[in-house]
């Protein structure tokens, strides 16, 4: 039996995700159809719960019927998507996370001012696609310092980060770009909630002999937490739901103190369910 379970100081929904999910829940309680474009949150269990309450998920704006209520997820959307929705008479509730919105605005302002924007992040992530959709001029997307080193030299570069990146990666990319540009403007757009969860994982490493990470496998910020833990030599068990624990009982053998961390897209009810099951193992 696990002797002790230690919870990370910061875990689960961040402000932006909670704000968006709460707004969707309130609308669903009123009984009217509610739409999102793409998954509203990178947690399949919470998405299924919301769908069970009536949420409808469209692949893109073309699937949204005219006049529908559409909630923009915390990751945000490109300007052209928002405009397309309004043209078809949809009621748009923009729940873009304020931290993401700041990154969008910075990208727009710097691009218009003649800076060549460089985005640090995953090109396929909806947040990055949304920021790209707020930028008028040319830009590049890089995932790390190696890709940044391949960029051509430019007079003026502005570096903007996906909100879920690690500060160490942002600093490393900035260190590369400062040699690729005559003038470099660096914007630290990593959100405080992301940094708090990363710092909480680092603190937890000193207290436990194994870590269970709870979150959807499509969650970028959850993946960063795993990277931090494993880079510091910690054994990590990443689970999406409580059932996955049954197939991993051997992982718990010989461990006395289990740390529990969770990404910013993980709901409290799921953290509680998994934590309670671990405590009984």
C-alpha positions in Angstrom: 0.0 0.0 0.0 1.2 3.5 -0.8 2.3 5.1 2.5 1.9 8.7 1.6 0.5 10.9 -1.2 1.9 14.4 -1.6 0.0 16.9 -3.8 1.8 19.6 -5.8 1.2 23.1 -4.4 -0.3 24.2 -7.7 -2.2 21.7 -9.9 -5.3 21.5 -12.1 -7.3 24.2 -13.9 -5.5 27.5 -14.5 -7.4 30.8 -14.4 -8.0 30.9 -18.2 -9.3 27.4 -18.5 -11.5 27.6 -15.5 -13.0 30.9 -16.8 -13.8 29.3 -20.1 -15.2 26.1 -18.7 -17.3 27.9 -16.1 -18.8 30.1 -18.9 -19.7 27.1 -21.0 -21.2 25.3 -18.0 -23.4 28.3 -17.2 -24.7 28.5 -20.8 -25.4 24.7 -20.8 -27.4 25.0 -17.6 -29.7 27.4 -19.4 -30.5 24.6 -21.8 -29.5 26.4 -25.1 -27.2 24.8 -27.7 -23.6 25.7 -27.1 -20.8 25.3 -29.6 -17.0 25.4 -29.6 -14.6 25.2 -32.5 -12.3 22.4 -31.6 -12.0 20.8 -28.2 -12.6 23.4 -25.5 -10.0 21.9 -23.3 -7.2 19.3 -23.7 -8.7 16.8 -21.3 -10.9 14.1 -22.9 -12.7 13.2 -19.7 -13.9 16.8 -19.1 -14.8 17.2 -22.8 -17.0 14.1 -22.6 -18.7 15.4 -19.5 -19.5 18.7 -21.2 -20.7 16.9 -24.3 -23.0 14.8 -22.1 -24.5 18.1 -20.9 -25.1 19.3 -24.5 -21.9 20.8 -25.7 -21.4 20.6 -29.5 -17.9 20.6 -30.9 -17.3 21.8 -34.5 -14.2 20.9 -36.5 -14.1 24.5 -37.9 -16.3 27.5 -38.2 -18.1 26.2 -41.3 -19.8 23.5 -39.2 -21.4 26.1 -36.8 -25.0 26.8 -37.8 -26.1 30.5 -38.3 -27.1 32.3 -35.2 -25.5 29.7 -32.8 -23.9 30.5 -29.5 -20.2 29.9 -29.9 -17.7 30.0 -27.1 -14.1 30.7 -28.1 -11.8 28.4 -26.1 -9.0 29.7 -23.9 -6.5 28.9 -26.6 -8.1 31.6 -28.8 -8.8 31.7 -32.5 -7.4 33.6 -35.6 -9.2 36.9 -36.4 -10.5 35.4 -39.7 -12.4 32.7 -37.7 -14.0 35.3 -35.4 -15.0 37.4 -38.4 -16.5 34.3 -40.2 -18.6 33.5 -37.2 -20.0 37.0 -36.9 -20.8 37.1 -40.6 -23.1 34.1 -40.2 -24.8 35.8 -37.2 -23.3 33.7 -34.5 -23.3 35.0 -31.0 -19.6 34.9 -30.1 -18.4 34.6 -26.5 -14.7 35.2 -26.5 -13.2 33.3 -23.6 -9.6 33.6 -24.9 -7.3 33.4 -21.9 -6.1 37.0 -21.1 -2.5 35.7 -21.2 -3.0 34.3 -24.7 -4.8 37.5 -25.7 -1.8 39.5 -24.6 0.4 37.4 -26.8 -2.0 37.9 -29.7 -2.0 41.7 -29.2 1.8 41.8 -29.0 2.2 39.8 -32.2 -0.2 42.1 -34.0 1.3 45.4 -32.7 5.0 44.3 -33.3 4.2 43.0 -36.8 2.5 46.2 -37.7 5.5 48.1 -36.4 7.8 46.3 -38.8 9.3 43.7 -36.5 9.8 40.1 -37.9 7.9 38.0 -35.4 9.3 34.7 -34.2 6.9 32.5 -32.2 8.3 29.9 -29.8 6.0 26.9 -29.6 4.3 24.1 -31.5 3.1 25.2 -34.9 0.1 22.7 -34.8 -1.1 23.9 -31.3 -4.3 26.0 -31.5 -2.8 28.7 -29.4 0.1 29.2 -31.8 -2.3 29.1 -34.8 -4.5 31.7 -33.1 -1.5 34.0 -32.5 -0.4 33.6 -36.1 -3.9 34.6 -37.2 -3.4 38.0 -35.4 -0.2 38.7 -37.2 -0.2 40.7 -40.5 3.4 40.4 -41.6 5.9 37.6 -42.1 6.7 35.4 -39.2 8.5 32.2 -38.2 7.6 29.5 -35.7 10.4 27.6 -33.9 10.1 24.8 -31.3 13.6 25.2 -29.8 17.0 26.8 -30.1 18.1 24.4 -32.8 15.4 25.6 -35.1 16.0 29.2 -34.2 19.6 28.8 -35.3 18.4 28.0 -38.8 16.6 31.3 -39.3 18.1 33.8 -41.6 19.5 37.0 -40.2 17.1 39.9 -40.0 17.4 43.6 -38.9 14.6 43.4 -36.3 13.2 40.4 -34.6 10.6 40.1 -31.9 10.3 36.8 -29.9 7.0 35.8 -28.5 6.4 32.6 -26.6 3.5 30.2 -26.4 2.1 30.6 -22.8 2.9 27.1 -21.8 6.7 27.1 -22.6 9.5 26.8 -20.1 11.4 30.0 -19.2 14.7 28.1 -19.8 13.7 27.3 -23.4 12.6 31.0 -24.0 16.0 32.2 -22.7 17.9 29.7 -24.8 16.0 30.7 -28.0 16.6 34.4 -27.2 20.3 33.6 -26.8 20.4 32.2 -30.3 18.3 35.0 -31.9 20.4 37.8 -30.4 23.1 36.6 -32.8 20.6 36.5 -35.8 19.2 40.0 -35.5 20.7 43.5 -35.2 17.9 44.3 -32.8 15.9 41.8 -30.7 12.8 42.4 -28.7 11.9 39.6 -26.3 8.4 39.2 -24.9 8.0 36.9 -21.9 4.4 35.8 -22.6 4.7 32.6 -20.5 1.7 32.8 -18.1 2.1 32.8 -14.3 0.0 29.7 -13.9 2.3 27.7 -16.1 5.3 28.8 -14.2 3.6 28.1 -10.8 2.8 24.5 -11.9 6.4 24.0 -13.2 7.8 25.4 -9.9 5.5 23.1 -7.9 6.8 20.1 -9.8 10.4 21.0 -9.1 9.6 21.4 -5.4 7.8 18.1 -5.3 10.8 16.3 -6.7 12.6 16.7 -3.4 9.9 15.1 -1.4 8.8 11.9 -3.3 10.2 8.8 -4.9 7.8 8.7 -7.8 5.3 11.1 -9.5 1.9 10.5 -11.0 1.1 13.2 -13.5 -2.6 13.7 -14.3 -3.7 15.2 -17.6 -4.7 14.8 -21.2 -1.9 13.6 -23.4 -2.7 16.3 -25.9 -2.0 18.9 -23.2 1.1 20.9 -24.0 1.6 22.2 -20.4 1.2 18.7 -18.9 3.9 17.5 -21.3 6.2 20.2 -20.0 5.7 19.0 -16.4 6.7 15.5 -17.4 9.8 16.8 -19.2 10.8 18.8 -16.1 10.4 15.8 -13.8 12.1 13.3 -16.0 15.0 15.7 -16.7 15.6 15.7 -13.0 15.7 11.9 -12.8 12.2 11.3 -11.5 10.1 8.3 -12.5 6.8 9.6 -13.9 3.5 7.8 -14.4 1.3 9.9 -16.7 -2.4 8.9 -16.6 -5.6 10.4 -18.0 -8.1 8.6 -15.8 -8.3 6.4 -12.8 -8.7 3.2 -14.8 -5.2 3.5 -16.1 -3.9 2.9 -12.6 -5.1 -0.7 -12.7 -2.6 -1.5 -15.5 0.2 0.2 -13.6 0.1 -1.4 -10.2 3.6 -2.7 -10.6 4.9 0.9 -10.9 3.9 1.6 -7.3 5.7 -1.4 -5.8 8.5 -0.2 -3.4 7.5 3.4 -3.5 6.6 5.1 -0.2 5.9 8.7 -1.1 4.0 9.4 -4.3 3.8 12.9 -5.7 0.8 14.0 -7.6 0.9 16.8 -10.2 -1.6 17.9 -12.8 -1.7 20.1 -15.9 -3.6 23.3 -16.2 -6.4 21.5 -18.3 -7.1 18.8 -15.6 -10.4 19.3 -13.7 -10.5 19.1 -9.9 -12.9 16.2 -9.9 -10.5 14.0 -11.9 -7.6 14.9 -9.6 -9.6 13.9 -6.6 -10.8 10.7 -8.1 -7.3 9.6 -9.1 -5.7 10.7 -5.8 -8.2 8.8 -3.7 -7.6 5.7 -5.7 -3.8 6.0 -5.4 -4.2 6.4 -1.6 -6.2 3.1 -1.5 -3.6 1.1 -3.5 
